[in-house]
Amino acid sequence: MKSFPRRLLLLFAGITGCAACASALTIVVEYKPWGVPDARRQEYDETIAAWDRRDALRERFENAARPIVATGPVRHSAGLQDPKTTSDHQFEIRNEGTQPLKLEVRFTSSDCEAALGNAGLDKTGLDRAVVASGEATRLNVSWTNADEPGDFEHTVVVRTSDPLQEELEFLVSGTIKADLAVPASVVFPESDPAHRTDLNFLVYSQTWDEFEIVDAKSDLEIFDWHAAPADLSDADVDGLHATCVWRVRLWTTAMEYGRYSGNVTLSVRRGDSPAVVRSVAVKGRVRPPIIFHSPQLHMADGLDLGTLFAGEEHQFHVLVRLRGDIARKIEVLDIRPAELKATLTPQSQPGNYRLTLTIPKDCPMTIFNVPEKHGYVEVGDPGDEHFSSWFPVKGAVVPRPVGQ
């Protein structure tokens, strides 16, 4: 082959190869915006596309003859509302453009769609569906409150013919008054075993002028109560919008330490009407009567002795402190494994003891560091089964390896 045709063929092949590589790179390489995770890439792309559409519309219509929608406030707080009553509010919509503004109401919130009569929006509409240039109309929003107390929120969306603002969203919100407000749950303060503890809370109405609490019962083992009317001017009543308030006080005494719970059932009567029953969940915590302190003592795992060699005596020390009745006399009630020894020594400060845990020199091989076989030390008053506490002990005593 002559030199010139060969060079021409090589040049064509090179151009074709470069084009193929560029095409391959174009297919494989995709631009990924910095800081956008793959899981939110679609959301990012849709947001960018919406901005692009908005910019294109603005460029097209901003200086064109068109309707321009404007409003006053689009959110209205109706405040405190009576149950099962109907309320309404009007929002203003203006046309500040040069062309007629067309409007259409549609509902979007689930509340609106689910109940257009009993407990949602009803009779909602516009004074006029077409607003001339420079004029205004009103969006009339009417709603019926539900029977149950609590916050409510209704949303109305209005479509417009303004190409730069195709939808308007209006919101009405408020709170439906409670005939009787009772806390769902209350918590007693922490207490010591066999010590009485109490709490108080308010029961109130935002619609009744009078009621009384006539009885209270509980499944707690030890329980007492008292209720009396509260003054509407009390500091903790302020802000409740109450028309009648009672203060309820509860007492209980738990004998064993740990967490406890139960229920209190209140009977509330209004005038000659039958009593209304409300249940309040109660719970609390009794602190251990005896607590232990040591740098080696873990809150959950207890005292970890590690692996110890037999033939040597080992000692560990724990500070024992009484809570509440510091005059009690306590002793070591039980210890496992039984090969371990424990002694209590009173300290100069009343209610404090030094617990010495000893692994004797002649202790045989003993393993107590597996979940199903931990040791423990129990300390308490031998005359009162409720006044005691314990902590786990784990470790192992093994023969010293030959040669060590």
Residue pairs with C-beta under 8 A, 6 or more apart in sequence:
32 41
33 44
36 44
54 164
57 163
57 164
58 164
60 163
61 163
61 164
62 164
65 97
65 98
65 99
66 97
66 98
66 99
66 162
66 163
66 164
67 95
67 97
67 98
67 99
67 100
67 101
67 102
67 131
67 133
67 160
67 161
67 162
68 95
68 96
68 97
68 101
68 162
68 164
69 93
69 94
69 95
69 96
69 97
69 101
69 160
69 162
69 165
69 168
70 93
70 94
70 95
70 96
71 91
71 92
71 93
71 94
71 168
72 91
72 92
73 91
74 91
74 168
74 169
74 170
74 171
75 170
75 171
75 172
75 173
76 89
76 91
76 141
76 170
76 171
76 172
76 173
77 173
77 174
78 87
78 89
78 172
78 173
78 174
79 174
79 175
80 174
80 175
80 177
80 206
80 241
81 87
81 145
81 152
81 174
81 175
81 176
81 177
82 145
82 176
82 177
82 207
83 145
83 146
83 147
83 148
83 149
83 176
83 177
83 179
83 207
84 144
84 145
84 146
84 147
85 144
85 145
86 122
86 142
86 143
86 144
86 145
87 142
87 143
87 145
87 174
88 123
88 140
88 141
88 142
88 143
89 140
89 141
89 172
90 138
90 139
90 140
90 141
91 138
91 139
91 141
91 170
92 136
92 137
92 138
92 139
93 101
93 103
93 126
93 131
93 136
93 137
93 138
93 139
93 158
93 168
94 131
94 135
94 136
95 101
95 131
95 132
95 133
95 134
95 135
95 136
96 134
97 133
97 162
98 133
99 133
100 130
100 131
100 132
100 133
100 161
101 130
101 131
101 132
101 133
101 160
101 161
101 162
102 129
102 130
102 160
102 161
103 126
103 128
103 129
103 130
103 131
103 137
103 158
103 159
103 160
103 161
104 129
104 158
104 159
105 124
105 125
105 126
105 139
105 156
105 157
105 158
105 159
106 157
106 158
106 159
107 113
107 116
107 121
107 124
107 155
107 156
107 157
108 155
108 156
108 157
108 169
109 153
109 154
109 155
111 119
111 120
111 121
111 152
111 153
111 154
111 155
112 120
112 121
112 154
112 155
112 156
114 120
115 144
116 122
117 144
118 144
118 146
119 144
119 145
119 146
119 147
120 143
120 144
120 154
121 141
121 142
121 143
121 154
121 156
122 142
122 143
122 144
123 140
123 142
124 139
124 140
124 141
124 142
124 156
125 139
125 140
126 137
126 138
126 139
126 140
126 158
127 137
127 138
127 140
128 137
131 137
139 156
139 158
139 170
141 154
141 156
141 170
141 172
143 152
143 154
143 172
145 152
145 176
146 152
146 176
148 176
149 175
149 176
149 177
149 178
149 179
149 181
149 206
150 175
150 176
151 173
151 174
151 175
151 176
152 173
152 174
152 175
152 176
153 171
153 172
153 173
154 171
154 172
154 173
155 169
155 170
155 171
156 169
156 170
156 171
156 172
157 167
157 168
157 169
157 170
158 167
158 168
158 169
158 170
159 166
159 167
160 166
160 167
160 168
177 206
177 207
177 241
178 204
178 205
178 206
178 207
179 205
179 206
179 207
179 208
180 203
180 204
180 205
180 208
180 211
180 268
180 276
180 278
181 203
181 204
181 205
181 206
181 240
181 242
182 203
182 266
182 268
182 278
182 280
183 201
183 280
184 280
184 281
185 280
185 281
185 282
185 283
186 199
186 201
186 250
186 280
186 281
186 282
187 199
187 282
187 283
187 284
188 197
188 198
188 199
188 250
188 252
188 282
188 283
188 284
188 285
189 197
189 199
189 284
190 197
190 284
190 285
190 286
190 287
191 197
191 254
191 284
191 285
191 286
191 287
192 286
192 287
192 289
192 323
192 324
193 254
193 255
193 256
193 257
193 286
193 287
193 289
193 324
193 386
193 387
194 253
194 254
194 255
194 386
195 253
195 324
196 251
196 252
196 253
197 251
197 252
197 253
197 254
197 284
198 249
198 250
198 251
198 252
199 249
199 250
200 247
200 248
200 249
200 250
201 247
201 248
201 280
202 230
202 236
202 237
202 240
202 245
202 246
202 247
202 248
203 213
203 227
203 245
203 246
203 247
203 248
203 266
203 268
203 278
204 237
204 240
204 242
204 243
204 244
204 245
204 246
205 211
205 242
205 243
205 244
205 245
206 240
206 241
206 242
206 243
207 243
208 243
208 244
208 270
209 243
209 244
210 244
210 270
210 271
211 244
211 246
211 268
211 269
211 270
212 229
212 246
212 268
212 269
212 270
213 227
213 246
213 248
213 266
213 267
213 268
214 267
214 268
214 269
214 275
215 266
215 267
215 275
216 225
216 227
216 248
216 250
216 264
216 265
216 266
216 267
217 264
217 265
218 225
218 250
218 252
218 262
218 263
218 264
218 265
218 282
219 262
219 263
220 252
220 260
220 262
220 264
220 282
221 254
221 255
222 252
222 253
222 254
223 250
223 251
223 252
223 264
224 250
224 251
224 252
225 248
225 249
225 250
225 251
225 264
226 248
226 249
227 246
227 247
227 248
227 249
228 246
228 247
229 244
229 245
229 246
229 247
230 237
230 245
230 246
230 247
231 237
231 245
232 242
232 245
234 245
237 245
248 266
250 264
250 282
252 282
252 284
254 260
254 284
254 286
255 386
256 286
256 386
257 286
257 287
257 288
257 289
257 389
258 285
258 286
259 283
259 284
259 285
259 286
260 283
260 284
260 285
260 286
261 281
261 282
261 283
261 284
262 281
262 282
262 283
263 279
263 280
263 281
263 282
264 279
264 280
264 282
265 277
265 278
265 279
265 280
266 277
266 278
266 279
266 280
267 275
267 276
267 277
268 275
268 276
268 277
268 278
269 275
269 276
270 276
287 323
288 323
288 389
289 322
289 323
289 324
289 325
289 380
289 386
289 387
289 388
289 389
290 320
290 321
290 322
290 323
290 330
290 379
290 380
290 387
290 388
290 389
291 320
291 321
291 323
291 389
292 318
292 319
292 320
292 321
292 355
292 389
292 391
293 318
293 319
293 321
294 303
294 316
294 317
294 318
294 319
296 303
296 304
296 316
297 303
297 318
297 391
298 304
301 392
301 394
302 374
302 376
302 391
302 392
302 393
302 394
303 316
303 318
303 357
303 377
303 391
303 392
303 393
303 394
304 369
304 394
304 395
305 314
305 316
305 359
305 393
305 394
305 395
305 396
306 395
306 396
307 369
307 395
307 396
307 398
308 314
308 359
308 395
308 396
308 397
308 398
309 397
309 398
309 399
309 400
310 362
310 363
310 364
310 365
310 397
310 398
310 399
310 400
311 361
311 399
311 400
312 361
313 358
313 359
313 360
313 361
314 358
314 359
315 356
315 357
315 358
315 359
316 356
316 357
317 354
317 355
317 356
317 357
318 354
318 355
318 357
318 391
319 347
319 352
319 353
319 354
319 355
320 330
320 344
320 352
320 353
320 354
320 355
320 379
321 351
321 352
321 353
322 328
322 330
322 351
322 352
322 353
323 351
325 387
326 350
326 351
327 350
327 351
328 381
328 384
328 387
329 381
330 344
330 353
330 379
330 380
330 381
330 387
331 344
331 379
331 380
331 382
332 342
332 343
332 344
332 355
332 377
332 378
332 379
333 378
333 379
333 380
333 382
333 388
334 376
334 377
334 378
334 390
335 341
335 342
335 375
335 376
335 377
335 378
336 368
336 375
336 376
336 393
337 366
337 368
337 375
339 359
339 360
339 363
339 364
339 366
339 397
340 357
340 358
340 359
340 363
340 375
340 377
340 393
341 357
341 358
341 359
341 360
342 355
342 356
342 357
342 358
342 377
343 355
343 356
343 358
344 353
344 354
344 355
344 379
345 353
345 354
345 356
346 352
346 353
347 353
347 354
353 379
355 377
355 379
357 377
357 393
359 397
363 397
364 397
365 397
365 398
365 399
366 396
366 397
367 373
367 396
367 397
367 398
368 374
368 375
368 393
368 394
368 395
368 396
369 394
369 395
369 396
374 392
374 393
374 394
375 392
375 393
375 394
375 395
376 390
376 391
376 392
376 393
377 390
377 391
377 393
378 388
378 389
378 390
379 388
379 389
379 390
380 387
380 388
380 389
381 387
381 388
